[in-house]
Every structure is written in structure tokens, then in C-alpha cells.
């Protein structure tokens, strides 16, 4: 038996979570280093997976398959395609930065007569989320994916509700109430989506007799599986509803600003840069592959919802007074671009959407983590409480600007390539939708530059006059992210070579080809 490499990428952080949680309370520094060590080991395994993956090879590689619940046809079945492998690499890359950025965020703090923020639990929960997210990118059994899709809600609930933002304005009781509200809202939204998806998963098994993606694909290709039109559409809606909540897509997005606003900056990055990618990834792997006809049937409505997300998220970002909620609404706009690229049903659109998942993860991590460092210094998330920061902390201001420019997809930075591909792919099939989507670019420039102007330029406010610049630990977090944004901005080929073959498979599932360019006859 060959070494189960995919299983190892999930087992290592899961074991790390258990070991970190078991560290005695007095050894919190040891728990931090253990968590970092296990996250780096996971990154090394993810790099091996990336190197061993052959872009021109089989659709699913490094496969593992074992009987799990034989009576119900459930298997422990894993495999990665080009889309899954780059998202595994993204997840494994971001977790060490999240851990280092949150190095002191969970240290015990006196609140009245009680002590809270158990350091070991904070880092153990992060590692557990990493394990579940990576395994969800690898699962090729629908039931296994569903279990992971739901299970990751539990550690996320405790990370949001138990480790809130120290810069919260108001009393401790009010802060705790808002954290609790955000955590419960996150959980309820996603549980409702999960329950509807469970009904669709059961319905799929009744119709197909299997949970295995490969077996369902073979049955469909051989003509043994022919879903009735209405049945396929209902099952598609059950899956898509759950994924649209996770992504999130308008109008199922309202949990995200609360969750990101009340979380620590590293946990906010974990939510939007890592966990939410499971929703858009699942649209590609499950919705399009399992329900091709229903996907084409629903495309016009989904394209409209994506456009609303783009414009609505950007408009609300413009009007925000809270830095972290501004980044949250900007992410809603960006997820609209990702969904638009997926359902444009073109190779450029879907390649751009996949690259957007990666690049959005890096750019949002850079911007949100710098914002977290800024907020921790001033003790406030309100934009109005800042001014003139670039005069007292120029490195912090400069990295904040680069993160913001990446968010607005400035040419030369990684998100520009992905956003350009999404717009080209959309315009070739839906010209009007492509034109409307470009308004999101204009609005992004507005909310990013206004945010920078109000916080970093102008007279130096008294409260920020003695603000320290970025420390070595913080620079160690931000510098690699900025370097990646620059490299992928000018040379995205290593990613596109991996992603493009997987996109071709997805388009063949829905029997779509790129529109031919219209050329006037001479």
C-alpha cells in the first residue's frame, strides 16, 4: 500500500490540535510553538502533494479509497484535482501566518472575577479547522464531504464566540453579547444550509445508489443513471443553497460581517480566506459535476445574484465606519466575482474564479492582518479614530496600502489577473453581466482609497502619535504575503497550468465550450 499522503495532510493538523489542547495551562508558550510546528509540517506535506500532482494526468490523483459504512455505500474516498490541490496549498500556507499573527490574541485576560481565553484551545481549534478544510478539498465521497462540511462549524463557532476582538467598543457584557450573537448567527445560517443539503444528499443516494463521485460519473456516462429533470433541479438547489451560505452569496450573506467584525483578525482571515472557500469550491466539484443540466438551468438566476453581491457588497463597504466590517463587505463583493466566474461556464471564467479563490485568500489575509495590527495598537475598529498613521508608522501604512491595492485588483498584483479572467470569461458569454460587474472595480477603488486616506493620511491624531511601527514578528507575517502578491501578479503561470486541465474537465461535465469570437467577414 502506498503512503496515504492526502490523509496525512489532514491527520497531522488534527493530531496537532489534540497535542496542543493537552499542553498544561501553565505552558501556553509551548502550546503556541507546538501549533506552529504542526502547521509547518502540514505545509510541508501540502507542498509534496503539489509537487507530486501532474497537471496533465488523471482528473483525480493520489487517490485513496476504503470502505467506511458499507451498509449505506459510504466510503472514505479521497482524490485531488487541479482546483483542490491549489486550495489545499493555500490553506496550508495561510495557517502558519494566522497562528503567528494571533500569537498573543488568546493569552488569558482578567475580566471581572474570571479568567478567559485559554491559549491552548485557541490554537487547537485553528488546527482542527485546518484539518477539516483540507480533507473537504480532498473528499470525493459526497457523504464524507457533508460530514466535514458540517463538522467544521463546531470549532469555528467557539473561535468566534469565545475569542472575540479585544478592540470591541463598549462594556465587557455588551462585547460578550455581540460575540455570542455573531457566533450563533454563523452557526444557525450554516446549520440550516447543512440540513437542506443533507436532504439533497439522501435524495442523491436514492436516485444514484452511490455517494462516490467516480461511480456516479461512470453511471451517468454509461446511461445507467438518468435523473428526471425536476429531481435533478431539486437536488441541485439543495446543494447550492448550502454552498451559497458558506460562500457567502447575496442574500444569504448577512452572517459574515457580524462574524468577521466580532472575531480576532486572524480568525476573521480563517473565516473568509479559508473556510468560505469550501463553498465556492463545492460549487465547482459537486454542483456542476453531479447536476450539469440543472446547473445550466439555474445559471441566469445565479449570475444575477452574483452581480447583486458584487455591487451590493462594494456599496456597503463604501459606507462602513468599522474597518473589519468594511473588509467583510469587500469580501462579499469578491465572492460575487468568484461565483460569476464559475457560472459564466467558460474556461477563462472558471480559471479566473479558481485563481480568485487563491488570490483573494492571500490579499485578504494581508489586508486584514495589517488591519488587526493597527487595531491592536489603537484599541478601536472605527475609521474615525485614526489619522496620520503613515507619519508615525510608515511601514505599517505601506503594507496596509499594498494590501488595499491588491484588494482593488491593481495591475501587477495577484488579484488583477483573476479578476480580469473572470470579466473576460463572463463578457464572452454574458456581455451585459460583464459590464455590470466592472462597476465593482470602480467601487473597490473608492472604498479602499477612502479607507487609506482617512486612516493613514492627514494630521496625526493625538491617540496615534506614539503608535509603534510593525514589529519583527508582524513583518514576518506580512512580508511573505506581499511577496506572493507581487510574484503571482506578474507570473501566474504555475497556478494556471495546474488549474486549466481541471477546468476543462468541469466544462465537459456541463457540456459547455467557450463561445467563438465574432469576427466580421471581409
N, C-alpha and C positions, 0 to 999 in steps of 0.2 A: 504494500500500500504506500502510495506517495505521501509526502508530508502534507497535512491539511493546512495549507498556507492561509486560505481565506478564513477558516475557523480560528486560526492563531491570531489574526488581526483583531478579532473580537474578544477572544479569550484573554489576551494579555491585558487590555484595559479593564475587563471585568474582574480579573484576579487582582489587578492593581487597586480597584475600588474596595475590594474586601480587605486587602492588606492595609490600605491607608486608613480605612474605618477602624481597624483593630489596633492601631497605634495608641498607646496610653495618652490620656488627656494632657499630661504634662509635657509630652514630646511633640507639640504641634509643629515645630520646625522640621522635625524628622518626617512628619506626615507630608509636608509640602514637598520636600526633596524626593520622597518616595513617589508621590503622584507625578512629579515632573519626570522622574526616571522611567516610570511605566509609560507615560505619554510619548517619550522619546523612543522607547522600544517599539511602541505601536507605529510611530512614524517610520522607523527603520523597516518594519515588516511591510508597511504600505508602499515604501519605495521599492522593495523587492517585487511586490505584486505589479507595480507599474513597469518595472524593467522586464519582467517575465511575460507581460501581456504583449501579444503580437497583433498589431492593428489590422493586418490583412488576413488573420487566421479565422478560426471558428467564431461564431457570434458570441457564445458564452464559453469562457475559458477558465482554467484552474478549477474545474467543476468538482463538486463533492455531492454524493447522494447516498442517503441512508434511510432505512425505514424508521419511522417515528411512531405514529399512531396508525398501525396497519389496518385496523378495522374501519377507519374512515378515509383511508387512502392518503393520509398526511405523511409527507416525507421531509426529512432535513436535507434540503436541496439547495446548493449554493452555486453561483457562477457569476462572472463579471463580464460585461461588455464594455465598449469604449466609454460610454456615458457613466456607468457605475464606477469604473476604475479611476476616472479623474475626480469624481466626488469623494471617493474613499481617500484619495491623496489630499484633497482639500481639507477634509475633516481631520485627518491625522496631522496635517500641517498646522491647523489653527489651534488645536487643543493645547499644545505646549505654550503658545503665546497667551492663550486665555488663562492658563494656570499661573504663568509668571506675572501677567498683568494684574491678576487678582490675589497676588501673594499675601497682602495684608488685609484683604477685604473681609475675611471671615474670622479675624482674630477676636477673642472674647471682648465684649464691651459691657460695662456696668450700665444697666437700665433699671433704676429703682433698686429693689432688693434682689433682683435676679441677674444671672449671667446668661448670655445667649451667644449665638454664632459659634457652634462647635467647629473648629477649623478642620478637623479630620473629616467630618461629614460633608462639608462643602466640597472638598476636593474629591472625595469618594463619589459623590453624586455626579460631578462633572465627568469622571472616568466612566461611570455606568452609562451615562447618556452617550458618550463616545462609542462604547461597545455596541449599544443597541442601534445607533445610527449607521455604523459601519456594516453591521450584519443586515440591516434593512436594504442597503445598497447591493448586497450580495445575494439576498434570498430570491430564488426562482420558484419557490412553492408559495402559492397565494396565501394559504393559511398561516405559514410561518411568517410571512411578511406582515399579516394582520396582527399577529401576536406582538411582534416588535413595534409596529405602528402604534399600538395602544400602550404597551408597557413603558415606552419612553416618556409617557405623560407623567408617570409617578415621580421619578427623580426631578423632572422639570417643575412640577408643582411645588416641591419642597425648596428648590432653588429660588423660585420666585417669591414664595410666601415666607420662607424662613431666613432669607439673606437679602433683605431689601437694601435700597440705596441709602447710605448714611447722610446724603445731602438733602433728604426729604425735608420740605418746609412744613413746619407745624409741630404739634406735640407728638411725643412718642406713641400715645394712644391712637392719634389720628394717622400717623405713619403706618402703624401696625394694621389698622383697619383698611387702609388703602392697599397695602401689600396683600392682605388676605382677600380683598375684593378682586384684585388683579389675578391672583393665583386661582381662585375659584372660577372666575370668568374664563380663564385659559382652559381649565380642566373641563368645565361644562360644555363649552363650544366644541372642543375636540372629542369629548365623550359622545356627544350627540352624533357628530360625524362618524365616529367609530361604530356606533350601534347601527346606523344606517348601512355602513359598509359591511358589517357582519351579516346583515340580512342578504346583501348582494353576494357576499362570499358563499353563503349557504345556497343561494339560488344558482350560482355558477356551478357548484358541485352537483346539484340536482340535474342541471342541464348537460354538463360536460362529463360528469362522472370522475373528475380528477381535479386536483389543485395544482398540478405540475404545469408550468408554462410550456415546457417542451412537449408534453403529452397532448395538451390542448392544441398546440400549433400543428402537431402531426395529424391529429384527428380532423382539424379544420382543412388542412391541405389535402388529405385523402378523401374528403367528402363525408366522413363518418359523423362529423359534427356540423349541424346546420341549424343555428339558432333562429327562432322566429323573430321577426323584425321588432315587434313590441317587447318581447322578452329581452332581446339584446339592448334595447334602448333603456329599459328599466334598470337592468344590471349596470349599464354604463353610468346612469345617473347616480346610483348608489355609491359606486366607487368615486366618481368625480366630485360628488358633494363633500366627501370626507377629505379628498385631496385639496379641494378649493379652500376648505377651512384651514388646513395645515399650511397652505402656501404663503399668505392668505390672499384670496381674491375678493374684490368687492362683490356683494355686500356682506360677506362673511368675515370681514377683516377686523372688526371692532375690538377684539381681544388683544391685538398686537400692541397698539400704543400704550394701553394700561400695563401689559406685561413688561414691555421694554422700559417704560418710564419708572416703574417701581423696582426693577431689578438693578443689581450692580452692573457696571458697564461690561465686565467680562461675561456675565450671564446674559445680558442683552445681545452680545455678539453670538453667544451659543445659540440663542433662540433664532435670530434672523439669518445668521451666516451658516449655520449647521443644520439645526432641526427642521426649519421651514423648507430646506432644500429637498427633504424627503417627499413633500407634497408634489412639487413640480417634477421631480424625478419619477414618481409613481405615475404621473400622467403619461409620460413617455413609455414607461415599461409596461404598465398594466392597461390603462385606458385604450391606448392606440393599438396595442398588440392583441388584447383579448376582445375588443369590441370595435373593429375597424369601421363597419358600416354606421354604427351609432355615433362614432367619433366624427365622421363626416356630416352626419345629420345634425349634430349639436354645434358644429363649428361656427355658423353665423352668430348664434347667441353668445358663445364663449368669446368670440372676437370682440363683440360689443362690450361684454363685461370686462375684458382686458383693457379696452380703451378707456372705459369709465375709471378703472383702477389707476391707469396711468395719469389721467388728468385730475381726478379727484384727489389722489394721494399727493400729487405735486401742489395742488392749490391749497390743501390743508397744511402742507409743510410750510408754504409761504407765510401763513398766518400764525404759526406757532410761537409761543413765548418761552417754551421749555426746550432746551437743546436736545434732550434724548427723545422726546416725542416728535421733534422735527425729523430726526433720523428715522424714527419708526414710520412716519408717513411717507418719507422718501423711499423707504424700503417697499411699502405697498405699491408705490408707483413703479418701482423697478420690477417687482414680481408681475405687474401687469405686462411689462415688456417681455418677460420670460414666457408667460402663458400665451401672449400674442405670437411669439416666435414658434412655439410648439404647434399651435393650431393654424398657423399660416400654411402648414403642410408643404413646405418647400425645404430643400436641403440647406439653403442659406439661413432660413428662419430657424430651423431646429438646431443646426450647428451653432448659430448665434445664441440661441436660448441656453444651450448647454454651457457654452463659454461664459454666458452672462451669469449662470449659477456660480461658476468658479470665480469670475472677476468681481461679482457683487460681494461674494464672501470675503475676498481679500480687501476690497476697498471699504466696505462697511466696517470690517474689523479695524482697519487703520483709523478711520474717522471716529468711530465710537470709542475706541480705547484711548485715543488722544483726548477726546471729549471727557472721558472718565477721569483721566489725569488732571485735566483742567478743573473739573467739578470738585474733585477731592481737595484741591488746593483752596478753592474759594468757599466750598461748602454750600453751593447753590447751583441749581439747574436752570435758573432763569437767565435768559439772554440779557435782560436789562441790568443785571448785576455785574456785568463785565464792561470793559472798555480800556483800550490802550495796552492790551496784554503783550502785543508784539514789541513794545519798547522795553518791557521788563523781562520777558521770557521769549526771545526771538526764535529759539529752536522749537519750542512748543508751538508757537504761532506758525512757523514754517511747515512743520509736519501736519498741523491742522489744515493748512491751506492745501497741501498736496492731497490729503485725504478728501477734502471737499472737492477739489478739481477732478479727482478720479470719480467721485460720486456724480458729477455733472457730465462725465464722459468726455473729458478734454482729449483731443487728438494727441497721441503719444503716450497715453496711459491706458492700461489694460481694458477698462470697461468700454472705451470708444469702439474697439474692434467688434466686440459682441453686440453692442447697440446698433452699430452700422449694419452688421449682418442681419439682425432681426428686422430692421427697417427695409433693407433691400429685399429680403425674402418676403416680407409682408406686401410691399408695394408691387412686386411682380404678380401677385395673385389678387390682392385687395388694395388697389391704389388709394381709395378714399380712406381706408383704415390706416394705411401708411402715412398719409398726410396728417391725419388727426393725431397719430402717435408722436409725430415730430414736435407737437406743442409741448410734450413732456420735457423735451430737451431745453426749450426756452424757459420753462418754469423752473427746471432744475438749476439753471444758471442763476435765476433770480433768488431762490431760497438759499443756495449755497453762498453766493457772494454777499447777500444781505446779512447772513449769519456771521460771516467773517468780518464784515465791516463793523457790525455792532459790537462784536466781542473783542476783536483784536486791534482795531484802529481807533483813532480819536484820542481825546485826553485820557490820561491814566487815572482811573478811579482810585480813590484812597484805599479801598479794600484790596486792590490787586497790586499795590505799589511794591510790596515786599514779596511778591509771588516768586518762588524759585523756578528755575528752568527745569527741563527734563533731566532726571537722574539717570545714572548708567543702566539700572535695571529697566527703566522705561524706554530708554534708547534701544536696548537690546530687543525689546518687543516691537517697536515701531520700525526700526531701520530695515529689517528683512522684508517686512510687508511693503514698504515703499520701493525697495529694490525689485521685488516681484512685480509690482505695478508697472514699473518702468520697462523691465525686460519683456513681459507679456504684452506691453503696449506696442513695442516695436518688432517683436518676434514671437507671434502666437503660433507659429507653425508646429512646434512639438505637440501642442494640445489639439490642433485641428487634424493632424494626421491620425491621432487616436480616436477622435470623436466622429469624423466623417464616415467611416465604414459602418459604425453603429447607427448613424442617422439614415444611411441608405437602407439598412435592414428595416428600420421603423417605417420609412416611406413605402417600402414594398409591402409591409403588413397592411397598410391602408390603401394600397394600390394607387398611389399618387406619384406623379412625376412633376418636375419643375416646368412651369409654363414656358413655352417657347417665346423668345423675344420677338416682338412685332417689328418687322423690317419692311419698309416701303419698297415695292417693286420698282425698278428703274425702267 
